[in-house]
Amino acid sequence: MPEYFKIGKIVSAFGLNGEMVVVHSLGKKTSFKGVEAVFMEERKESFLPYFINACRIKSDNEVYLLLEDITTREKAVKLLQKEIWLPEEHFKKLAAKSAPIALLGYQIINNHDIIGEIAEVIEQPFQLLCKVIIEGKEALIPLNQETLRKIDNKKKEVFVSLPEGLLELYKDS
């Protein structure tokens, strides 16, 4: 089964023919060239394809998207706030290397200890939060000026120095 990466969400309907505005975090303008379908999560870990009829760039992080069988504004409105996912192969082609979302799948290492793999990147005004699973629990690891030490893109590793006690909040006692 392919791995899927969340790249954005549908934020509004546009016009009367089912076109939607999608905000994405790929880090560069894109028209999803070469992508036949985007995916939406119907249930946990269950993704349904929605085939792309047309896509055009709105801004650096937005596109107008027209999907097959979504032909009216009413059908588009039903998909508002749905998250958009791409399979790994398309994600790697479309995501800018410098975009925060490109850190998905990297290992976070705190003072030589592997914390885990980045499952989600949440962009905040002055930092990034990386969601990692620690002992079955979601943990949010801040990446900012004080915690980030180094990023090794070849080895897919992010080195951090976290405040004492932060990781203990997420571990079973």
Beta strands, then each sheet from edge to edge (+ up, - down):
strand 1: 4-14
strand 2: 19-24
strand 3: 37-43
strand 4: 46-59
strand 5: 62-67
strand 6: 83-87
strand 7: 107-110
strand 8: 113-117
strand 9: 120-123
strand 10: 128-134
strand 11: 137-143
strand 12: 148-152
strand 13: 157-160
sheet 1: 3+ 4- 5+ 2- 1+ 6-
sheet 2: 8+ 7- 13- 12+
sheet 3: 9+ 10- 11+
end
